């Protein structure tokens, strides 16, 4: 497929999703520039004084985001970053300097290993090791028995590319304790930490409190424009601000991203438990719908979901599944699935899609989901 063909397919998908009257979640990419800016201007006054001056190099509304997140996570301080990739680069580099060990233990499906083009080694001079290759976070025994030292253990909560999976609370505490026994620090990749509370049955501050530092994102679950925060001890965050400048992250003005982050914290964060609960209804109905269909095999993973996001696996190529998905959107005005992929977490000949349940999905009953599955399968087999 040429670049032009790929762009046409993208535009086709976006148009179909935007015109759909029923979706499980609205993605920010479906809105035009004008729509996003209009919505931000309309809502920002509810979370910040619009007569305030714009920020300059991290003060003003950016500082307010930092203070709010530090309080939510129970951390001493927080620093705003333009991207989560940069925030984690800086966090892990700072911890390597403090521990004297440049080795980071993490999962091979974690974001730095899959989605950052080897940046930890290429940019920060860090080395990564994998206590487990199973599609889950490591166990306490795997941490204790790992045959070489490491300075930092990074845990991605949830582990997205394994299916947005989480451990049980006691197991997570045991893993952290095992790392401490080895004199390692613990950093949380919390890009999607916001929605982990229901699974663990704990407040965000208690979850974050297990770790020495944590990164959170604003554009994923909270619907922000962009941006991330690194939170931790005062001394670490102060050093992180220095490295943020060195990495090119000392941005002149960031008030649109900061305002959208505050809106997400105010509006979306309180709704996430309802999304998580309804994702279990949707996942169960998807499994029922596929079990009654003509598809030879399927998997809903994990079942039940640990957060408001999960995977669906089917034994077809991505191109076939993508075409069926977009046709369903175009022909029925219902978007059940978006994009399908083959990847390291699925066997050969199997593709997966990620399902997100947000505000729009709360309107779907189990029957609605089963009916949508039937319409999807008509276009597939």
C-alpha positions as CSV (number, residue, x, y, z in Angstrom):
1,X,0.0,0.0,0.0
2,X,1.4,3.4,-1.0
3,X,1.4,6.4,1.3
4,X,-1.4,7.9,-0.7
5,X,-3.5,4.7,-0.4
6,X,-2.8,4.6,3.3
7,X,-3.9,8.2,3.8
8,X,-7.1,7.5,1.8
9,X,-7.9,4.5,4.0
10,X,-7.3,6.6,7.2
11,X,-9.6,9.3,5.9
12,X,-12.2,6.7,5.1
13,X,-12.0,5.2,8.6
14,X,-12.2,8.6,10.3
15,X,-15.2,9.7,8.2
16,X,-17.0,6.4,9.0
17,X,-16.3,6.7,12.7
18,X,-17.3,10.3,12.9
19,X,-20.6,9.7,11.1
20,X,-21.5,6.7,13.3
21,X,-24.4,7.3,15.6
22,X,-23.3,4.5,18.0
23,X,-19.8,3.9,19.2
24,X,-18.3,2.4,22.3
25,X,-16.0,5.4,22.7
26,X,-15.2,8.6,20.8
27,X,-11.5,9.0,20.0
28,X,-10.0,12.4,19.9
29,X,-8.7,11.8,16.4
30,X,-12.3,11.8,15.2
31,X,-12.7,15.5,15.8
32,X,-11.5,18.4,13.6
33,X,-9.1,21.0,14.8
34,X,-11.9,23.5,15.1
35,X,-14.1,21.1,17.1
36,X,-11.3,20.4,19.5
37,X,-10.4,24.0,20.1
38,X,-14.0,25.1,20.4
39,X,-14.7,22.4,23.0
40,X,-11.5,23.4,24.9
41,X,-12.5,27.0,25.0
42,X,-16.0,26.2,26.1
43,X,-14.9,24.0,29.0
44,X,-11.7,25.5,30.2
45,X,-13.4,28.2,32.3
46,X,-14.8,25.5,34.6
47,X,-11.3,24.4,35.7
48,X,-9.1,27.5,35.5
49,X,-9.4,31.3,35.6
50,X,-9.5,32.5,32.0
51,X,-8.3,35.9,33.0
52,X,-5.0,34.3,34.2
53,X,-1.9,35.0,32.2
54,X,-0.7,32.3,29.8
55,X,2.1,30.1,31.1
56,X,5.8,30.7,30.4
57,X,8.2,27.8,30.7
58,X,6.0,25.8,33.1
59,X,4.4,28.3,35.4
60,X,0.8,29.3,35.7
61,X,-1.7,26.7,34.6
62,X,1.1,24.1,34.0
63,X,2.1,24.5,37.6
64,X,-1.5,23.9,38.7
65,X,-1.6,20.6,36.8
66,X,1.7,19.6,38.5
67,X,0.3,20.4,42.0
68,X,-3.0,18.7,41.3
69,X,-1.4,15.4,40.1
70,X,1.1,15.3,42.9
71,X,-1.8,15.6,45.4
72,X,-3.8,12.9,43.6
73,X,-0.9,10.5,43.6
74,X,0.3,11.3,47.1
75,X,3.7,12.3,45.8
76,X,5.9,15.2,47.0
77,X,6.3,16.8,43.6
78,X,5.5,16.5,40.0
79,X,6.8,17.9,36.7
80,X,4.9,18.3,33.4
81,X,6.4,16.8,30.3
82,X,5.3,17.2,26.6
83,X,5.4,13.4,26.2
84,X,5.4,10.3,28.3
85,X,8.3,8.9,26.4
86,X,10.4,11.8,27.5
87,X,9.1,11.6,31.1
88,X,10.1,8.0,31.4
89,X,13.5,8.5,29.7
90,X,14.2,11.1,32.3
91,X,12.9,9.2,35.3
92,X,14.9,6.1,34.5
93,X,18.0,8.0,33.7
94,X,17.8,9.9,37.0
95,X,17.3,6.6,38.9
96,X,20.3,5.1,37.2
97,X,22.4,7.9,38.3
98,X,21.2,7.6,41.9
99,X,21.5,3.8,42.2
100,X,24.7,3.5,40.2
101,X,23.2,0.8,38.0
102,X,22.1,1.5,34.4
103,X,20.1,-1.7,34.1
104,X,16.3,-1.5,34.0
105,X,14.2,-4.6,34.5
106,X,10.9,-4.4,32.6
107,X,8.6,-6.5,30.5
108,X,9.5,-7.1,26.8
109,X,6.0,-5.9,25.9
110,X,6.3,-2.7,27.8
111,X,6.1,0.7,26.0
112,X,9.9,1.5,26.0
113,X,10.6,-1.9,24.4
114,X,7.9,-1.9,21.8
115,X,7.0,1.7,20.9
116,X,10.1,3.9,21.5
117,X,12.7,2.6,18.9
118,X,15.2,1.6,21.5
119,X,15.4,5.0,23.0
120,X,16.4,3.9,26.5
121,X,19.7,2.6,25.1
122,X,20.2,5.0,22.2
123,X,19.5,8.2,24.1
124,X,20.0,7.5,27.7
125,X,22.6,4.7,27.7
126,X,20.4,2.4,29.7
127,X,20.3,-1.4,29.4
128,X,17.1,-3.4,29.7
129,X,16.5,-6.9,31.0
130,X,13.3,-9.0,31.2
131,X,12.4,-11.0,34.4
132,X,9.7,-12.7,32.4
133,X,8.4,-13.1,28.9
134,X,5.0,-14.4,29.9
135,X,2.1,-12.1,28.8
136,X,1.7,-10.7,32.3
137,X,3.7,-8.7,34.8
138,X,6.5,-10.5,36.6
139,X,5.9,-12.4,39.8
140,X,7.8,-11.8,43.1
141,X,9.7,-15.1,42.6
142,X,10.8,-14.0,39.1
143,X,12.1,-10.8,40.5
144,X,13.9,-12.5,43.4
145,X,15.4,-15.2,41.3
146,X,16.5,-13.0,38.3
147,X,20.2,-13.9,37.8
148,X,21.7,-10.4,37.5
149,X,21.4,-7.1,39.4
150,X,19.3,-4.2,38.2
151,X,18.9,-0.7,39.6
152,X,15.3,0.0,38.6
153,X,12.2,-2.2,38.2
154,X,9.7,-0.6,35.8
155,X,6.1,-1.9,36.0
156,X,3.6,-0.9,33.3
157,X,0.1,-0.7,34.9
158,X,-1.8,-2.0,33.0
159,X,0.4,-3.9,30.6
160,X,-1.2,-2.7,27.4
161,X,0.3,-4.9,24.7
162,X,-0.5,-8.0,26.8
163,X,-4.2,-7.0,26.8
164,X,-4.3,-4.2,29.4
165,X,-3.7,-6.8,32.1
166,X,-3.1,-6.1,35.8
167,X,-1.9,-8.4,38.7
168,X,-3.9,-8.8,41.9
169,X,-3.2,-6.2,44.6
170,X,-1.3,-8.6,47.0
171,X,0.8,-9.9,44.1
172,X,1.7,-6.4,43.1
173,X,2.8,-5.6,46.7
174,X,4.9,-8.8,46.7
175,X,6.6,-7.8,43.5
176,X,7.5,-4.4,44.8
177,X,8.8,-5.9,48.1
178,X,10.9,-8.4,46.1
179,X,12.5,-5.5,44.2
180,X,13.2,-3.7,47.5
181,X,15.0,-6.8,48.8
182,X,17.3,-6.4,45.8
183,X,17.9,-2.7,46.6
184,X,16.2,-1.7,43.4
185,X,13.9,1.3,43.1
186,X,10.4,0.9,41.5
187,X,9.0,3.1,38.8
188,X,5.4,2.9,37.5
189,X,4.6,3.4,33.8
190,X,1.1,4.7,34.7
191,X,0.1,6.0,31.3
192,X,-3.3,4.3,32.1
193,X,-3.0,4.3,35.9
194,X,-6.1,6.4,36.2
195,X,-8.4,3.4,35.5
196,X,-6.6,0.8,37.7
197,X,-8.4,1.7,41.0
198,X,-11.5,-0.5,40.5
199,X,-9.4,-3.7,39.8
200,X,-7.2,-3.1,42.8
201,X,-9.9,-1.7,45.1
202,X,-7.5,1.0,46.1
203,X,-7.2,4.8,45.7
204,X,-4.7,6.2,43.2
205,X,-2.5,7.5,46.0
206,X,-2.2,4.0,47.5
207,X,-1.3,2.4,44.2
208,X,1.2,5.1,43.3
209,X,2.5,4.9,46.9
210,X,4.0,1.5,46.3
211,X,6.5,3.0,43.9
212,X,9.4,5.5,44.1
213,X,8.1,7.4,41.0
214,X,5.2,7.3,38.6
215,X,4.4,8.7,35.2
216,X,0.8,9.4,34.1
217,X,-0.6,10.5,30.7
218,X,-3.4,12.9,29.9
219,X,-4.3,12.2,26.3
220,X,-5.2,8.5,26.7
221,X,-7.9,7.8,29.3
222,X,-8.5,11.5,30.2
223,X,-9.0,12.8,26.6
224,X,-6.4,15.6,26.9
225,X,-4.6,17.1,23.9
226,X,-1.2,15.8,25.0
227,X,1.2,15.9,27.9
228,X,2.3,13.8,30.9
229,X,3.5,14.2,34.4
230,X,6.4,12.6,36.3
231,X,5.7,12.4,40.1
232,X,8.0,11.4,42.9
233,X,10.3,12.8,45.6
234,X,11.2,16.5,45.6
235,X,14.9,15.8,44.8
236,X,14.1,13.5,41.9
237,X,11.6,15.8,40.3
238,X,14.0,18.8,40.7
239,X,16.7,16.8,38.9
240,X,14.1,15.7,36.3
241,X,13.3,19.3,35.5
242,X,17.0,19.8,34.6
243,X,17.0,16.7,32.3
244,X,13.7,17.8,30.8
245,X,15.4,21.0,29.6
246,X,18.4,19.0,28.3
247,X,16.0,16.7,26.4
248,X,14.2,19.6,24.7
249,X,11.1,19.5,26.8
250,X,11.2,23.0,28.3
251,X,8.4,24.2,26.1
252,X,7.6,27.9,26.0
253,X,3.8,27.7,26.4
254,X,1.7,24.6,27.0
255,X,-1.6,26.1,28.3
256,X,-3.9,24.2,25.8
257,X,-2.5,20.9,26.8
258,X,-2.5,21.9,30.5
259,X,-6.1,23.1,30.4
260,X,-7.2,19.9,28.6
261,X,-5.4,17.9,31.4
262,X,-7.4,19.8,34.1
263,X,-10.6,19.1,32.2
264,X,-9.8,15.4,32.0
265,X,-9.1,15.3,35.7
266,X,-12.3,17.1,36.5
267,X,-14.6,15.3,34.1
268,X,-13.3,12.0,32.9
269,X,-11.4,10.7,36.0
270,X,-14.6,10.4,38.1
271,X,-16.3,8.5,35.3
272,X,-13.7,5.8,34.8
273,X,-15.0,3.4,37.4
274,X,-18.3,3.3,35.5
275,X,-16.5,2.7,32.2
276,X,-14.5,-0.2,33.8
277,X,-17.7,-1.8,35.2
278,X,-19.5,-1.5,31.9
279,X,-16.5,-2.9,29.9
280,X,-17.2,-6.2,31.7
281,X,-20.8,-6.2,30.3
282,X,-19.6,-5.4,26.8
283,X,-16.8,-8.0,27.0
284,X,-19.3,-10.7,28.1
285,X,-21.7,-9.8,25.4
286,X,-19.0,-9.9,22.7
287,X,-18.1,-13.4,23.8
288,X,-21.7,-14.5,23.7
289,X,-22.2,-12.9,20.3
290,X,-19.1,-14.6,18.8
291,X,-20.0,-17.9,20.4
292,X,-23.4,-17.8,18.5
293,X,-21.8,-16.7,15.2
294,X,-20.1,-18.5,12.3
295,X,-16.5,-17.5,13.2
296,X,-14.5,-20.6,13.9
297,X,-12.6,-19.3,16.9
298,X,-12.4,-16.1,19.0
299,X,-10.9,-14.8,22.2
300,X,-11.9,-11.9,24.5
301,X,-8.8,-11.1,26.6
302,X,-8.8,-10.7,29.5
303,X,-12.3,-11.9,30.4
304,X,-13.4,-10.1,32.4
305,X,-11.4,-7.0,31.5
306,X,-9.2,-5.5,34.2
307,X,-9.8,-1.9,33.0
308,X,-12.2,-0.3,30.5
309,X,-10.0,-1.6,27.7
310,X,-9.4,-5.1,26.5
311,X,-8.5,-7.1,23.4
312,X,-10.6,-9.2,20.9
313,X,-8.7,-11.9,18.9
314,X,-10.0,-13.4,15.6
315,X,-8.5,-15.9,13.2
316,X,-8.4,-13.6,10.1
317,X,-5.9,-11.2,8.6
318,X,-5.9,-7.5,9.6
319,X,-7.0,-6.3,6.1
320,X,-10.1,-8.6,6.1
321,X,-11.1,-7.5,9.6
322,X,-10.4,-3.8,9.0
323,X,-12.6,-3.9,5.9
324,X,-15.5,-5.6,7.7
325,X,-15.2,-3.1,10.5
326,X,-15.3,0.0,8.4
327,X,-18.1,-1.4,6.2
328,X,-20.2,-1.9,9.3
329,X,-19.6,1.7,10.3
330,X,-20.5,3.0,6.9
331,X,-23.5,0.8,6.2
332,X,-25.1,0.7,9.7
333,X,-23.9,3.8,11.5
334,X,-22.6,1.5,14.3
335,X,-18.9,1.3,15.0
336,X,-18.1,-1.8,17.0
337,X,-14.4,-2.3,16.2
338,X,-11.8,0.1,14.9
339,X,-8.4,-1.1,13.7
340,X,-7.0,-4.7,13.7
341,X,-3.4,-5.7,14.0
342,X,-1.2,-8.8,14.0
343,X,1.5,-8.6,16.7
344,X,3.8,-10.2,19.2
345,X,1.0,-11.0,21.6
346,X,-1.1,-13.1,19.1
347,X,-0.3,-16.4,17.3
348,X,0.3,-16.5,13.5
349,X,-2.9,-16.1,11.5
350,X,-4.6,-14.3,14.4
351,X,-5.3,-10.6,14.6
352,X,-6.4,-8.5,17.5
353,X,-8.2,-5.2,18.1
354,X,-8.3,-3.0,21.2
355,X,-11.8,-2.2,22.6
356,X,-12.4,0.8,24.7
357,X,-15.6,1.5,26.6
358,X,-16.2,5.2,27.5
359,X,-19.2,7.5,28.0
360,X,-20.8,6.6,24.7
361,X,-20.5,2.9,25.5
362,X,-22.6,3.2,28.6
363,X,-25.7,3.4,26.4
364,X,-25.1,-0.1,25.0
365,X,-26.9,-3.0,26.4
366,X,-25.7,-6.6,26.2
367,X,-28.3,-7.1,23.5
368,X,-27.0,-4.1,21.5
369,X,-23.5,-5.6,21.6
370,X,-24.7,-9.1,20.5
371,X,-26.6,-7.5,17.6
372,X,-23.6,-5.5,16.5
373,X,-21.5,-8.7,16.5
374,X,-24.0,-10.4,14.2
375,X,-23.8,-7.4,11.8
376,X,-20.0,-7.5,11.9
377,X,-19.8,-11.2,11.2
378,X,-22.2,-10.8,8.2
379,X,-19.5,-8.7,6.6
380,X,-16.7,-11.0,7.5
381,X,-17.8,-14.6,6.6
